[in-house]
């Protein structure tokens, strides 16, 4: 009988732990589903796209430019449109890494691992779109994936 009580307590502990981890994981990316629909309708077969929205601490869009490195080019810049959106179109397989964001002439570092995006030939053929939000936080930018449905 005692073993059954211990087993029930262990099972309940595991279940509650799973719920707690799910709750914490869902709060770490406030932009997770923000641009999912826009990313889906922006797909163009034969072209990969990396789209970045630049926002400040209050989630207000800002003009600036995104600096990235790729397999073939170093320190290339894409200037955002008036809505704070910078778009990079990739006709060939590439691996890109956002290294910094320039706003009002000041260079800010991007500090997250998910600033690296890879596009293989299948991704290009399907028109893969990665939409990310670059948010200014504490004097640097954090890259959030924002294209999940």
C-alpha positions in Angstrom: 0.0 0.0 0.0 2.8 2.4 0.9 4.5 1.7 -2.5 1.3 2.6 -4.3 1.0 5.9 -2.5 4.6 6.7 -3.4 4.0 5.8 -7.0 0.9 8.0 -7.2 2.8 11.0 -5.6 5.6 10.5 -8.1 3.2 10.4 -11.1 1.4 13.5 -9.9 4.8 15.3 -9.3 5.8 14.6 -12.9 2.5 15.8 -14.3 2.6 19.0 -12.3 6.2 19.6 -13.4 5.2 19.3 -17.0 2.5 21.8 -16.6 4.8 24.2 -14.8 7.5 23.9 -17.5 4.9 24.5 -20.2 3.7 27.7 -18.5 7.2 29.0 -18.1 8.2 28.2 -21.7 5.2 30.0 -23.2 6.2 33.3 -21.5 9.8 33.5 -22.7 8.8 34.8 -26.2 6.1 37.4 -26.3 6.2 37.6 -30.1 6.0 33.9 -30.9 2.8 34.1 -33.0 2.7 37.8 -33.9 3.6 37.5 -37.6 2.7 33.8 -38.3 0.0 34.6 -40.7 2.0 37.3 -42.5 4.9 34.9 -42.8 2.7 32.3 -44.4 1.2 34.6 -47.0 4.6 36.2 -47.8 5.9 32.8 -49.1 7.2 32.9 -52.7 8.4 29.5 -54.0 12.0 29.8 -55.2 12.9 32.5 -52.7 13.8 32.3 -49.0 13.1 35.4 -46.9 14.4 36.7 -43.6 12.1 39.5 -42.4 13.0 41.5 -39.3 10.8 44.0 -37.4 12.7 46.4 -35.2 11.0 47.6 -32.0 12.0 49.5 -28.9 11.4 48.6 -25.2 7.7 49.5 -25.5 7.2 47.4 -28.7 6.9 50.5 -30.9 8.4 50.0 -34.4 11.6 52.0 -35.2 13.5 52.8 -38.3 17.0 51.4 -38.6 19.1 48.9 -40.4 20.0 45.2 -39.7 23.6 44.2 -40.2 24.2 40.5 -40.9 26.9 38.1 -42.1 26.2 35.2 -44.5 28.1 32.4 -46.1 29.0 34.6 -49.1 28.9 38.2 -47.8 30.2 39.9 -44.6 28.6 42.9 -42.9 25.8 43.5 -45.3 23.0 46.0 -44.2 19.3 46.0 -44.9 17.5 49.3 -44.2 14.1 49.0 -42.7 11.0 50.6 -44.3 9.0 53.3 -42.4 7.2 50.5 -40.5 10.4 49.2 -39.1 10.5 46.1 -41.3 13.8 45.0 -42.9 13.5 42.2 -45.5 16.3 40.0 -47.0 15.4 37.8 -50.0 17.6 34.8 -50.6 17.6 33.2 -54.1 20.3 30.6 -53.1 20.9 28.4 -50.0 22.6 30.6 -47.3 23.3 30.7 -43.6 22.8 34.2 -42.2 23.7 35.6 -38.8 22.3 39.0 -37.5 25.3 40.6 -35.8 23.9 44.1 -35.0 21.2 46.7 -35.5 21.9 50.3 -36.3 19.4 52.9 -35.0 20.0 56.7 -35.3 23.6 56.1 -36.1 24.3 53.9 -33.0 25.3 50.3 -33.4 23.6 47.8 -31.0 24.7 44.2 -30.5 22.2 41.3 -31.0 22.7 38.9 -28.2 20.7 35.7 -28.9 21.5 32.4 -30.5 18.3 32.4 -32.6 19.7 35.2 -34.7 21.3 32.5 -37.0 19.0 31.3 -39.7 19.8 28.6 -42.3 18.2 28.1 -45.7 18.8 25.0 -47.7 17.7 24.3 -51.3 14.4 22.7 -50.1 13.7 25.8 -48.0 14.3 28.0 -51.0 12.1 25.9 -53.3 9.3 26.0 -50.7 9.6 29.8 -50.1 10.6 29.5 -46.5 10.0 32.8 -44.5 11.6 33.4 -41.1 10.1 36.5 -39.4 11.8 37.8 -36.3 11.3 40.7 -34.0 14.5 42.5 -32.9 13.7 44.2 -29.6 15.9 46.7 -27.9 16.4 45.8 -24.3 19.0 47.2 -21.9 21.2 48.8 -24.6 21.3 45.8 -26.9 18.8 43.9 -29.2 17.3 40.5 -28.6 16.0 38.4 -31.5 12.7 36.7 -31.1 11.1 34.2 -33.6 7.7 35.6 -34.4 6.4 33.4 -37.3 4.7 30.4 -35.6 1.0 29.8 -36.3 
